[in-house]
């Protein structure tokens, strides 16, 4: 695959995808729970049980993204 992660995030941002660390773009509609960790990091537990670390440098953008999605009235049921 030749696309950069930033290109993928830009292309699929409106569909619920956001960058959460150096190597991961995450579909927020697959998050089951979010758990705080040490050092200001967060773990997203997906609906399949996979755990994804949200690094500090991406945490603010991730939170803003979630707030935007929530205020926009979108829900995971809209995207299953």
Biopython code that builds the backbone (N, CA, C, O; Angstrom):
import numpy as np
from Bio.PDB.StructureBuilder import StructureBuilder

atoms = [
    (1, "UNK", "N", (0.848, -1.171, 0.000)),
    (1, "UNK", "CA", (0.000, 0.000, 0.000)),
    (1, "UNK", "C", (0.894, 1.236, 0.000)),
    (1, "UNK", "O", (1.806, 1.349, 0.820)),
    (2, "UNK", "N", (0.636, 2.146, -0.906)),
    (2, "UNK", "CA", (1.485, 3.314, -1.063)),
    (2, "UNK", "C", (0.999, 4.542, -0.302)),
    (2, "UNK", "O", (1.755, 5.501, -0.150)),
    (3, "UNK", "N", (-0.222, 4.537, 0.171)),
    (3, "UNK", "CA", (-0.779, 5.708, 0.853)),
    (3, "UNK", "C", (-0.146, 5.885, 2.231)),
    (3, "UNK", "O", (0.132, 4.911, 2.931)),
    (4, "UNK", "N", (0.076, 7.135, 2.605)),
    (4, "UNK", "CA", (0.548, 7.435, 3.953)),
    (4, "UNK", "C", (-0.650, 7.384, 4.902)),
    (4, "UNK", "O", (-1.793, 7.562, 4.480)),
    (5, "UNK", "N", (-0.381, 7.140, 6.185)),
    (5, "UNK", "CA", (-1.471, 7.106, 7.165)),
    (5, "UNK", "C", (-2.208, 8.436, 7.219)),
    (5, "UNK", "O", (-3.427, 8.460, 7.394)),
    (6, "UNK", "N", (-1.493, 9.530, 7.072)),
    (6, "UNK", "CA", (-2.149, 10.839, 7.084)),
    (6, "UNK", "C", (-3.125, 10.956, 5.918)),
    (6, "UNK", "O", (-4.209, 11.521, 6.069)),
    (7, "UNK", "N", (-2.745, 10.427, 4.762)),
    (7, "UNK", "CA", (-3.641, 10.452, 3.599)),
    (7, "UNK", "C", (-4.899, 9.628, 3.863)),
    (7, "UNK", "O", (-6.003, 10.031, 3.498)),
    (8, "UNK", "N", (-4.720, 8.464, 4.503)),
    (8, "UNK", "CA", (-5.870, 7.615, 4.835)),
    (8, "UNK", "C", (-6.782, 8.301, 5.845)),
    (8, "UNK", "O", (-8.005, 8.276, 5.708)),
    (9, "UNK", "N", (-6.179, 8.912, 6.857)),
    (9, "UNK", "CA", (-6.984, 9.623, 7.853)),
    (9, "UNK", "C", (-7.772, 10.754, 7.190)),
    (9, "UNK", "O", (-8.958, 10.935, 7.464)),
    (10, "UNK", "N", (-7.112, 11.503, 6.329)),
    (10, "UNK", "CA", (-7.794, 12.603, 5.639)),
    (10, "UNK", "C", (-8.945, 12.090, 4.776)),
    (10, "UNK", "O", (-10.015, 12.698, 4.734)),
    (11, "UNK", "N", (-8.723, 10.980, 4.095)),
    (11, "UNK", "CA", (-9.739, 10.436, 3.188)),
    (11, "UNK", "C", (-10.941, 9.866, 3.933)),
    (11, "UNK", "O", (-12.067, 9.932, 3.438)),
    (12, "UNK", "N", (-10.708, 9.302, 5.131)),
    (12, "UNK", "CA", (-11.779, 8.609, 5.844)),
    (12, "UNK", "C", (-12.200, 9.281, 7.143)),
    (12, "UNK", "O", (-12.938, 8.688, 7.931)),
    (13, "UNK", "N", (-11.747, 10.501, 7.378)),
    (13, "UNK", "CA", (-12.071, 11.245, 8.596)),
    (13, "UNK", "C", (-13.580, 11.345, 8.806)),
    (13, "UNK", "O", (-14.063, 11.116, 9.915)),
    (14, "UNK", "N", (-14.315, 11.676, 7.777)),
    (14, "UNK", "CA", (-15.774, 11.835, 7.878)),
    (14, "UNK", "C", (-16.482, 10.517, 8.182)),
    (14, "UNK", "O", (-17.635, 10.517, 8.616)),
    (15, "UNK", "N", (-15.798, 9.395, 7.957)),
    (15, "UNK", "CA", (-16.386, 8.075, 8.218)),
    (15, "UNK", "C", (-16.035, 7.545, 9.595)),
    (15, "UNK", "O", (-16.387, 6.414, 9.929)),
    (16, "UNK", "N", (-15.337, 8.354, 10.411)),
    (16, "UNK", "CA", (-15.055, 7.951, 11.784)),
    (16, "UNK", "C", (-13.654, 7.440, 12.034)),
    (16, "UNK", "O", (-13.415, 6.785, 13.049)),
    (17, "UNK", "N", (-12.717, 7.719, 11.139)),
    (17, "UNK", "CA", (-11.345, 7.256, 11.325)),
    (17, "UNK", "C", (-10.466, 8.406, 11.793)),
    (17, "UNK", "O", (-10.525, 9.509, 11.249)),
    (18, "UNK", "N", (-9.643, 8.136, 12.815)),
    (18, "UNK", "CA", (-8.760, 9.160, 13.377)),
    (18, "UNK", "C", (-7.433, 8.504, 13.761)),
    (18, "UNK", "O", (-7.395, 7.347, 14.179)),
    (19, "UNK", "N", (-6.359, 9.257, 13.611)),
    (19, "UNK", "CA", (-5.023, 8.771, 13.962)),
    (19, "UNK", "C", (-4.878, 8.793, 15.473)),
    (19, "UNK", "O", (-5.202, 9.793, 16.114)),
    (20, "UNK", "N", (-4.382, 7.673, 16.062)),
    (20, "UNK", "CA", (-4.251, 7.585, 17.513)),
    (20, "UNK", "C", (-2.823, 7.322, 17.973)),
    (20, "UNK", "O", (-2.518, 7.477, 19.156)),
    (21, "UNK", "N", (-1.954, 6.929, 17.066)),
    (21, "UNK", "CA", (-0.532, 6.795, 17.352)),
    (21, "UNK", "C", (0.234, 6.786, 16.035)),
    (21, "UNK", "O", (-0.363, 6.911, 14.966)),
    (22, "UNK", "N", (1.527, 6.639, 16.110)),
    (22, "UNK", "CA", (2.372, 6.763, 14.922)),
    (22, "UNK", "C", (2.004, 5.779, 13.812)),
    (22, "UNK", "O", (2.211, 6.068, 12.633)),
    (23, "UNK", "N", (1.462, 4.627, 14.181)),
    (23, "UNK", "CA", (1.223, 3.579, 13.186)),
    (23, "UNK", "C", (-0.224, 3.125, 13.063)),
    (23, "UNK", "O", (-0.492, 2.100, 12.435)),
    (24, "UNK", "N", (-1.179, 3.877, 13.657)),
    (24, "UNK", "CA", (-2.562, 3.399, 13.667)),
    (24, "UNK", "C", (-3.568, 4.504, 13.375)),
    (24, "UNK", "O", (-3.529, 5.578, 13.975)),
    (25, "UNK", "N", (-4.468, 4.216, 12.440)),
    (25, "UNK", "CA", (-5.668, 5.022, 12.216)),
    (25, "UNK", "C", (-6.823, 4.151, 12.682)),
    (25, "UNK", "O", (-6.972, 3.020, 12.218)),
    (26, "UNK", "N", (-7.636, 4.660, 13.587)),
    (26, "UNK", "CA", (-8.649, 3.868, 14.286)),
    (26, "UNK", "C", (-10.059, 4.260, 13.869)),
    (26, "UNK", "O", (-10.366, 5.443, 13.719)),
    (27, "UNK", "N", (-10.915, 3.258, 13.683)),
    (27, "UNK", "CA", (-12.343, 3.479, 13.434)),
    (27, "UNK", "C", (-13.016, 3.649, 14.794)),
    (27, "UNK", "O", (-13.158, 2.680, 15.540)),
    (28, "UNK", "N", (-13.425, 4.863, 15.116)),
    (28, "UNK", "CA", (-13.986, 5.134, 16.440)),
    (28, "UNK", "C", (-15.306, 4.413, 16.680)),
    (28, "UNK", "O", (-15.719, 4.253, 17.829)),
    (29, "UNK", "N", (-15.965, 3.982, 15.634)),
    (29, "UNK", "CA", (-17.238, 3.283, 15.798)),
    (29, "UNK", "C", (-17.050, 1.835, 16.238)),
    (29, "UNK", "O", (-18.031, 1.133, 16.484)),
    (30, "UNK", "N", (-15.817, 1.385, 16.339)),
    (30, "UNK", "CA", (-15.511, 0.036, 16.817)),
    (30, "UNK", "C", (-14.993, 0.032, 18.251)),
    (30, "UNK", "O", (-14.623, -1.021, 18.771)),
    (31, "UNK", "N", (-14.962, 1.203, 18.899)),
    (31, "UNK", "CA", (-14.487, 1.286, 20.278)),
    (31, "UNK", "C", (-15.588, 0.826, 21.221)),
    (31, "UNK", "O", (-16.721, 1.302, 21.159)),
    (32, "UNK", "N", (-15.232, -0.109, 22.093)),
    (32, "UNK", "CA", (-16.162, -0.599, 23.116)),
    (32, "UNK", "C", (-16.015, 0.226, 24.390)),
    (32, "UNK", "O", (-17.007, 0.698, 24.946)),
    (33, "UNK", "N", (-14.773, 0.401, 24.853)),
    (33, "UNK", "CA", (-14.500, 1.207, 26.044)),
    (33, "UNK", "C", (-13.182, 1.958, 25.866)),
    (33, "UNK", "O", (-12.351, 1.604, 25.030)),
    (34, "UNK", "N", (-13.019, 2.997, 26.670)),
    (34, "UNK", "CA", (-11.783, 3.774, 26.700)),
    (34, "UNK", "C", (-11.307, 3.787, 28.143)),
    (34, "UNK", "O", (-12.054, 4.142, 29.055)),
    (35, "UNK", "N", (-10.031, 3.390, 28.341)),
    (35, "UNK", "CA", (-9.492, 3.294, 29.694)),
    (35, "UNK", "C", (-8.255, 4.179, 29.833)),
    (35, "UNK", "O", (-7.357, 4.125, 28.993)),
    (36, "UNK", "N", (-8.204, 4.997, 30.893)),
    (36, "UNK", "CA", (-7.002, 5.808, 31.124)),
    (36, "UNK", "C", (-5.837, 4.917, 31.553)),
    (36, "UNK", "O", (-6.032, 3.903, 32.224)),
    (37, "UNK", "N", (-4.631, 5.305, 31.160)),
    (37, "UNK", "CA", (-3.407, 4.597, 31.519)),
    (37, "UNK", "C", (-2.435, 5.594, 32.145)),
    (37, "UNK", "O", (-2.723, 6.788, 32.226)),
    (38, "UNK", "N", (-1.300, 5.101, 32.579)),
    (38, "UNK", "CA", (-0.262, 5.965, 33.127)),
    (38, "UNK", "C", (0.306, 6.869, 32.039)),
    (38, "UNK", "O", (0.133, 6.602, 30.850)),
    (39, "UNK", "N", (0.973, 7.920, 32.443)),
    (39, "UNK", "CA", (1.658, 8.845, 31.534)),
    (39, "UNK", "C", (0.725, 9.525, 30.544)),
    (39, "UNK", "O", (1.131, 9.830, 29.422)),
    (40, "UNK", "N", (-0.518, 9.766, 30.943)),
    (40, "UNK", "CA", (-1.488, 10.492, 30.115)),
    (40, "UNK", "C", (-1.893, 9.742, 28.847)),
    (40, "UNK", "O", (-2.447, 10.346, 27.927)),
    (41, "UNK", "N", (-1.633, 8.468, 28.786)),
    (41, "UNK", "CA", (-2.048, 7.677, 27.636)),
    (41, "UNK", "C", (-3.427, 7.106, 27.901)),
    (41, "UNK", "O", (-3.911, 7.100, 29.033)),
    (42, "UNK", "N", (-4.046, 6.629, 26.837)),
    (42, "UNK", "CA", (-5.375, 6.035, 26.920)),
    (42, "UNK", "C", (-5.357, 4.747, 26.106)),
    (42, "UNK", "O", (-4.677, 4.660, 25.084)),
    (43, "UNK", "N", (-6.108, 3.749, 26.563)),
    (43, "UNK", "CA", (-6.267, 2.506, 25.816)),
    (43, "UNK", "C", (-7.700, 2.440, 25.308)),
    (43, "UNK", "O", (-8.650, 2.578, 26.078)),
    (44, "UNK", "N", (-7.843, 2.228, 24.012)),
    (44, "UNK", "CA", (-9.161, 1.994, 23.421)),
    (44, "UNK", "C", (-9.317, 0.490, 23.268)),
    (44, "UNK", "O", (-8.510, -0.164, 22.607)),
    (45, "UNK", "N", (-10.362, -0.055, 23.883)),
    (45, "UNK", "CA", (-10.662, -1.477, 23.738)),
    (45, "UNK", "C", (-11.743, -1.586, 22.669)),
    (45, "UNK", "O", (-12.835, -1.036, 22.813)),
    (46, "UNK", "N", (-11.423, -2.300, 21.599)),
    (46, "UNK", "CA", (-12.347, -2.409, 20.479)),
    (46, "UNK", "C", (-13.397, -3.478, 20.723)),
    (46, "UNK", "O", (-13.282, -4.270, 21.658)),
    (47, "UNK", "N", (-14.413, -3.498, 19.887)),
    (47, "UNK", "CA", (-15.498, -4.468, 20.053)),
    (47, "UNK", "C", (-15.043, -5.908, 19.838)),
    (47, "UNK", "O", (-15.765, -6.834, 20.207)),
    (48, "UNK", "N", (-13.855, -6.125, 19.248)),
    (48, "UNK", "CA", (-13.315, -7.475, 19.085)),
    (48, "UNK", "C", (-12.315, -7.826, 20.184)),
    (48, "UNK", "O", (-11.699, -8.891, 20.141)),
    (49, "UNK", "N", (-12.144, -6.928, 21.182)),
    (49, "UNK", "CA", (-11.249, -7.163, 22.302)),
    (49, "UNK", "C", (-9.841, -6.624, 22.111)),
    (49, "UNK", "O", (-9.065, -6.591, 23.065)),
    (50, "UNK", "N", (-9.495, -6.204, 20.910)),
    (50, "UNK", "CA", (-8.166, -5.662, 20.654)),
    (50, "UNK", "C", (-7.987, -4.359, 21.424)),
    (50, "UNK", "O", (-8.913, -3.558, 21.544)),
    (51, "UNK", "N", (-6.769, -4.163, 21.946)),
    (51, "UNK", "CA", (-6.445, -2.964, 22.722)),
    (51, "UNK", "C", (-5.496, -2.093, 21.907)),
    (51, "UNK", "O", (-4.449, -2.556, 21.454)),
    (52, "UNK", "N", (-5.873, -0.826, 21.723)),
    (52, "UNK", "CA", (-5.074, 0.117, 20.943)),
    (52, "UNK", "C", (-4.660, 1.269, 21.848)),
    (52, "UNK", "O", (-5.500, 1.893, 22.496)),
    (53, "UNK", "N", (-3.365, 1.546, 21.887)),
    (53, "UNK", "CA", (-2.860, 2.649, 22.708)),
    (53, "UNK", "C", (-3.013, 3.967, 21.968)),
    (53, "UNK", "O", (-2.623, 4.095, 20.807)),
    (54, "UNK", "N", (-3.584, 4.941, 22.656)),
    (54, "UNK", "CA", (-3.701, 6.299, 22.130)),
    (54, "UNK", "C", (-2.625, 7.122, 22.835)),
    (54, "UNK", "O", (-2.730, 7.409, 24.027)),
    (55, "UNK", "N", (-1.605, 7.491, 22.093)),
    (55, "UNK", "CA", (-0.476, 8.207, 22.676)),
    (55, "UNK", "C", (-0.838, 9.635, 23.045)),
    (55, "UNK", "O", (-1.792, 10.213, 22.522)),
    (56, "UNK", "N", (-0.054, 10.187, 23.958)),
    (56, "UNK", "CA", (-0.298, 11.551, 24.449)),
    (56, "UNK", "C", (-0.380, 12.570, 23.327)),
    (56, "UNK", "O", (-1.231, 13.459, 23.352)),
    (57, "UNK", "N", (0.495, 12.446, 22.349)),
    (57, "UNK", "CA", (0.537, 13.454, 21.288)),
    (57, "UNK", "C", (-0.701, 13.422, 20.395)),
    (57, "UNK", "O", (-0.977, 14.395, 19.694)),
    (58, "UNK", "N", (-1.451, 12.322, 20.409)),
    (58, "UNK", "CA", (-2.665, 12.205, 19.601)),
    (58, "UNK", "C", (-3.939, 12.305, 20.443)),
    (58, "UNK", "O", (-5.041, 12.371, 19.899)),
    (59, "UNK", "N", (-3.789, 12.315, 21.756)),
    (59, "UNK", "CA", (-4.940, 12.261, 22.658)),
    (59, "UNK", "C", (-5.868, 13.468, 22.509)),
    (59, "UNK", "O", (-7.088, 13.303, 22.490)),
    (60, "UNK", "N", (-5.320, 14.657, 22.405)),
    (60, "UNK", "CA", (-6.162, 15.860, 22.300)),
    (60, "UNK", "C", (-6.990, 15.823, 21.018)),
    (60, "UNK", "O", (-8.193, 16.084, 21.044)),
    (61, "UNK", "N", (-6.351, 15.503, 19.906)),
    (61, "UNK", "CA", (-7.064, 15.428, 18.632)),
    (61, "UNK", "C", (-8.138, 14.334, 18.685)),
    (61, "UNK", "O", (-9.237, 14.511, 18.159)),
    (62, "UNK", "N", (-7.812, 13.210, 19.319)),
    (62, "UNK", "CA", (-8.765, 12.115, 19.472)),
    (62, "UNK", "C", (-9.984, 12.578, 20.268)),
    (62, "UNK", "O", (-11.119, 12.320, 19.868)),
    (63, "UNK", "N", (-9.756, 13.260, 21.390)),
    (63, "UNK", "CA", (-10.868, 13.755, 22.213)),
    (63, "UNK", "C", (-11.724, 14.771, 21.462)),
    (63, "UNK", "O", (-12.952, 14.730, 21.542)),
    (64, "UNK", "N", (-11.082, 15.678, 20.736)),
    (64, "UNK", "CA", (-11.828, 16.650, 19.931)),
    (64, "UNK", "C", (-12.665, 15.943, 18.867)),
    (64, "UNK", "O", (-13.809, 16.318, 18.610)),
    (65, "UNK", "N", (-12.086, 14.929, 18.261)),
    (65, "UNK", "CA", (-12.795, 14.154, 17.245)),
    (65, "UNK", "C", (-14.037, 13.493, 17.845)),
    (65, "UNK", "O", (-15.121, 13.559, 17.266)),
    (66, "UNK", "N", (-13.875, 12.857, 19.008)),
    (66, "UNK", "CA", (-15.019, 12.211, 19.667)),
    (66, "UNK", "C", (-16.099, 13.225, 20.019)),
    (66, "UNK", "O", (-17.287, 12.960, 19.832)),
    (67, "UNK", "N", (-15.694, 14.380, 20.525)),
    (67, "UNK", "CA", (-16.671, 15.423, 20.860)),
    (67, "UNK", "C", (-17.413, 15.900, 19.627)),
    (67, "UNK", "O", (-18.623, 16.122, 19.679)),
    (68, "UNK", "N", (-16.708, 16.060, 18.523)),
    (68, "UNK", "CA", (-17.331, 16.479, 17.269)),
    (68, "UNK", "C", (-18.324, 15.435, 16.784)),
    (68, "UNK", "O", (-19.426, 15.774, 16.351)),
    (69, "UNK", "N", (-17.936, 14.165, 16.855)),
    (69, "UNK", "CA", (-18.813, 13.082, 16.402)),
    (69, "UNK", "C", (-20.058, 13.005, 17.284)),
    (69, "UNK", "O", (-21.161, 12.772, 16.788)),
    (70, "UNK", "N", (-19.882, 13.200, 18.585)),
    (70, "UNK", "CA", (-21.008, 13.142, 19.514)),
    (70, "UNK", "C", (-21.974, 14.298, 19.272)),
    (70, "UNK", "O", (-23.188, 14.100, 19.247)),
    (71, "UNK", "N", (-21.442, 15.495, 19.094)),
    (71, "UNK", "CA", (-22.294, 16.660, 18.856)),
    (71, "UNK", "C", (-22.978, 16.590, 17.507)),
    (71, "UNK", "O", (-24.043, 17.177, 17.314)),
    (72, "UNK", "N", (-22.370, 15.872, 16.569)),
    (72, "UNK", "CA", (-22.950, 15.735, 15.241)),
    (72, "UNK", "C", (-24.077, 14.733, 15.194)),
    (72, "UNK", "O", (-24.726, 14.569, 14.161)),
    (73, "UNK", "N", (-24.319, 14.052, 16.317)),
    (73, "UNK", "CA", (-25.427, 13.115, 16.385)),
    (73, "UNK", "C", (-25.162, 11.770, 15.743)),
    (73, "UNK", "O", (-26.092, 10.993, 15.525)),
    (74, "UNK", "N", (-23.897, 11.480, 15.433)),
    (74, "UNK", "CA", (-23.582, 10.200, 14.823)),
    (74, "UNK", "C", (-23.384, 9.172, 15.920)),
    (74, "UNK", "O", (-22.947, 9.504, 17.022)),
    (75, "UNK", "N", (-23.703, 7.944, 15.622)),
    (75, "UNK", "CA", (-23.523, 6.875, 16.599)),
    (75, "UNK", "C", (-22.987, 5.644, 15.904)),
    (75, "UNK", "O", (-23.014, 5.551, 14.677)),
    (76, "UNK", "N", (-22.497, 4.690, 16.696)),
    (76, "UNK", "CA", (-21.954, 3.466, 16.117)),
    (76, "UNK", "C", (-23.026, 2.673, 15.381)),
    (76, "UNK", "O", (-22.711, 1.941, 14.443)),
    (77, "UNK", "N", (-24.274, 2.802, 15.785)),
    (77, "UNK", "CA", (-25.350, 2.079, 15.116)),
    (77, "UNK", "C", (-25.530, 2.559, 13.675)),
    (77, "UNK", "O", (-26.010, 1.808, 12.826)),
    (78, "UNK", "N", (-25.148, 3.801, 13.400)),
    (78, "UNK", "CA", (-25.267, 4.342, 12.048)),
    (78, "UNK", "C", (-24.264, 3.722, 11.094)),
    (78, "UNK", "O", (-24.425, 3.833, 9.879)),
    (79, "UNK", "N", (-23.214, 3.059, 11.623)),
    (79, "UNK", "CA", (-22.110, 2.607, 10.785)),
    (79, "UNK", "C", (-21.836, 1.124, 10.905)),
    (79, "UNK", "O", (-20.721, 0.699, 10.601)),
    (80, "UNK", "N", (-22.775, 0.327, 11.325)),
    (80, "UNK", "CA", (-22.531, -1.111, 11.435)),
    (80, "UNK", "C", (-23.052, -1.844, 10.248)),
    (80, "UNK", "O", (-22.931, -3.066, 10.175)),
]
sb = StructureBuilder()
sb.init_structure("model")
sb.init_model(0)
sb.init_chain("A")
sb.init_seg("    ")
for serial, (resi, resn, name, xyz) in enumerate(atoms, 1):
    if name == "N":
        sb.init_residue(resn, " ", resi, " ")
    sb.init_atom(name, np.array(xyz, "f"), 0.0, 1.0, " ", f" {name:<3s}", serial, name[0])
structure = sb.get_structure()
